[in-house]
Amino acid sequence: MRNALDQLEEAMRKDDVNTMPYILKAVEAYATIEEISNVGRKVFGTWKEPVIV
C-alpha cells in the first residue's frame, strides 16, 4: 500500500498527470480515504478561508 501512496504523491506533484488511476491503485491496495487525503494535503496543503473584518 505504501508504494501505491508514494506513486500517487509523485503523480500529484506533476501538472500533466491524471491522478485518478493512481487513486484507484491506492484504493485497490486498501488505502483509506484518510490516507489518500493526507497525500493530497501533503502535496497541495490546506485552504483556509481568509477572515474579513
N, CA, C and O of each residue as an XYZ file, in Angstrom:
212
protein
N       0.829     -1.193      0.000
C       0.000      0.000      0.000
C       0.870      1.253      0.000
O       0.545      2.235     -0.668
N       1.961      1.226      0.736
C       2.836      2.405      0.810
C       3.333      2.789     -0.582
O       3.428      3.973     -0.908
N       3.646      1.793     -1.395
C       4.123      2.048     -2.745
C       3.057      2.767     -3.572
O       3.374      3.687     -4.326
N       1.806      2.355     -3.434
C       0.712      2.990     -4.179
C       0.539      4.442     -3.745
O       0.274      5.309     -4.578
N       0.684      4.713     -2.460
C       0.559      6.086     -1.967
C       1.747      6.937     -2.420
O       1.588      8.123     -2.709
N       2.921      6.340     -2.480
C       4.096      7.063     -2.981
C       3.929      7.410     -4.462
O       4.281      8.509     -4.892
N       3.393      6.473     -5.232
C       3.143      6.739     -6.653
C       2.091      7.832     -6.815
O       2.202      8.679     -7.702
N       1.079      7.812     -5.965
C       0.048      8.845     -6.004
C       0.656     10.210     -5.702
O       0.347     11.190     -6.381
N       1.505     10.280     -4.703
C       2.148     11.552     -4.361
C       2.982     12.069     -5.528
O       2.945     13.256     -5.851
N       3.726     11.178     -6.151
C       4.549     11.567     -7.296
C       3.672     12.086     -8.441
O       4.018     13.071     -9.094
N       2.549     11.427     -8.679
C       1.636     11.856     -9.739
C       1.009     13.206     -9.411
O       0.823     14.036    -10.301
N       0.682     13.431     -8.142
C       0.068     14.702     -7.748
C       1.034     15.876     -7.904
O       0.605     17.014     -8.092
N       2.313     15.606     -7.826
C       3.306     16.676     -7.948
C       3.511     17.115     -9.399
O       4.104     18.164     -9.650
N       3.028     16.322    -10.349
C       3.169     16.663    -11.767
C       1.907     17.370    -12.252
O       0.796     17.021    -11.853
N       2.091     18.361    -13.112
C       0.957     19.148    -13.595
C       0.135     18.435    -14.667
O      -1.063     18.691    -14.795
N       0.750     17.562    -15.424
C       0.084     16.995    -16.594
C      -0.333     15.536    -16.419
O      -0.468     14.807    -17.402
N      -0.537     15.110    -15.175
C      -0.864     13.705    -14.918
C      -2.275     13.598    -14.345
O      -2.646     14.331    -13.428
N      -3.046     12.676    -14.900
C      -4.365     12.365    -14.356
C      -4.153     11.497    -13.116
O      -3.589     10.407    -13.215
N      -4.591     11.961    -11.970
C      -4.331     11.243    -10.722
C      -5.351     10.145    -10.422
O      -5.131      9.328     -9.528
N      -6.448     10.118    -11.150
C      -7.496      9.135    -10.851
C      -6.992      7.689    -10.908
O      -7.309      6.917    -10.003
N      -6.226      7.287    -11.923
C      -5.729      5.902    -11.920
C      -4.868      5.587    -10.692
O      -4.886      4.463    -10.190
N      -4.129      6.564    -10.221
C      -3.279      6.361     -9.045
C      -4.117      6.276     -7.769
O      -3.791      5.527     -6.848
N      -5.190      7.045     -7.729
C      -6.108      6.954     -6.591
C      -6.754      5.570     -6.567
O      -6.883      4.961     -5.504
N      -7.156      5.077     -7.727
C      -7.764      3.744     -7.797
C      -6.774      2.656     -7.387
O      -7.154      1.694     -6.719
N      -5.512      2.801     -7.781
C      -4.488      1.836     -7.354
C      -4.350      1.837     -5.836
O      -4.212      0.781     -5.217
N      -4.386      3.022     -5.244
C      -4.284      3.120     -3.787
C      -5.487      2.463     -3.118
O      -5.340      1.780     -2.105
N      -6.665      2.666     -3.678
C      -7.874      2.041     -3.127
C      -7.788      0.521     -3.256
O      -8.144     -0.207     -2.328
N      -7.322      0.052     -4.392
C      -7.172     -1.395     -4.588
C      -6.140     -1.990     -3.632
O      -6.188     -3.179     -3.317
N      -5.203     -1.152     -3.171
C      -4.205     -1.597     -2.196
C      -4.716     -1.405     -0.765
O      -3.955     -1.526      0.195
N      -6.015     -1.103     -0.635
C      -6.691     -0.945      0.657
C      -6.245      0.287      1.435
O      -6.240      0.276      2.666
N      -5.870      1.350      0.723
C      -5.605      2.624      1.394
C      -6.947      3.241      1.774
O      -7.929      3.115      1.042
N      -6.979      3.898      2.905
C      -8.218      4.534      3.351
C      -8.351      5.919      2.723
O      -7.392      6.465      2.178
N      -9.551      6.470      2.809
C      -9.789      7.830      2.318
C      -8.874      8.811      3.052
O      -8.345      9.745      2.450
N      -8.695      8.595      4.334
C      -7.832      9.490      5.112
C      -6.390      9.435      4.619
O      -5.736     10.471      4.501
N      -5.895      8.247      4.333
C      -4.517      8.116      3.850
C      -4.347      8.794      2.493
O      -3.343      9.463      2.248
N      -5.323      8.617      1.622
C      -5.271      9.252      0.303
C      -5.375     10.770      0.452
O      -4.654     11.512     -0.215
N      -6.261     11.224      1.315
C      -6.420     12.658      1.555
C      -5.165     13.267      2.163
O      -4.798     14.395      1.834
N      -4.511     12.531      3.042
C      -3.271     13.033      3.646
C      -2.192     13.264      2.596
O      -1.408     14.206      2.704
N      -2.152     12.406      1.583
C      -1.198     12.604      0.490
C      -1.520     13.911     -0.233
O      -0.622     14.694     -0.542
N      -2.795     14.139     -0.499
C      -3.203     15.382     -1.154
C      -2.875     16.605     -0.318
O      -2.415     17.619     -0.843
N      -3.110     16.509      0.980
C      -2.780     17.634      1.864
C      -1.276     17.874      1.914
O      -0.823     19.017      1.985
N      -0.512     16.797      1.876
C       0.948     16.923      1.900
C       1.446     17.657      0.655
O       2.354     18.484      0.735
N       0.849     17.351     -0.485
C       1.290     17.950     -1.748
C       0.728     19.361     -1.926
O       1.465     20.287     -2.264
N      -0.579     19.522     -1.699
C      -1.245     20.783     -2.017
C      -1.476     21.688     -0.813
O      -1.753     22.876     -0.977
N      -1.366     21.144      0.385
C      -1.652     21.930      1.577
C      -3.153     22.032      1.801
O      -3.945     21.375      1.124
N      -3.524     22.855      2.748
C      -4.945     23.056      3.028
C      -5.295     24.509      2.779
O      -4.445     25.394      2.870
N      -6.534     24.736      2.470
C      -7.004     26.090      2.218
C      -7.731     26.575      3.447
O      -8.572     25.876      4.012
N      -7.398     27.770      3.847
C      -8.067     28.363      4.997
C      -8.721     29.654      4.530
O      -8.071     30.524      3.951
N     -10.003     29.760      4.789
C     -10.742     30.937      4.360
C     -10.197     32.176      5.062
O     -10.030     32.179      6.281
N      -9.920     33.231      4.291
C      -9.410     34.446      4.923
C     -10.501     35.120      5.761
O     -11.680     35.105      5.408
N     -10.083     35.697      6.854
C     -11.012     36.401      7.734
C     -11.092     37.850      7.270
O     -10.080     38.545      7.185
N     -12.296     38.290      6.976
C     -12.512     39.673      6.545
C     -13.322     40.368      7.627
O     -14.437     39.962      7.952
N     -12.745     41.405      8.166
C     -13.408     42.121      9.263
C     -13.931     43.437      8.764
O     -14.524     44.196      9.530
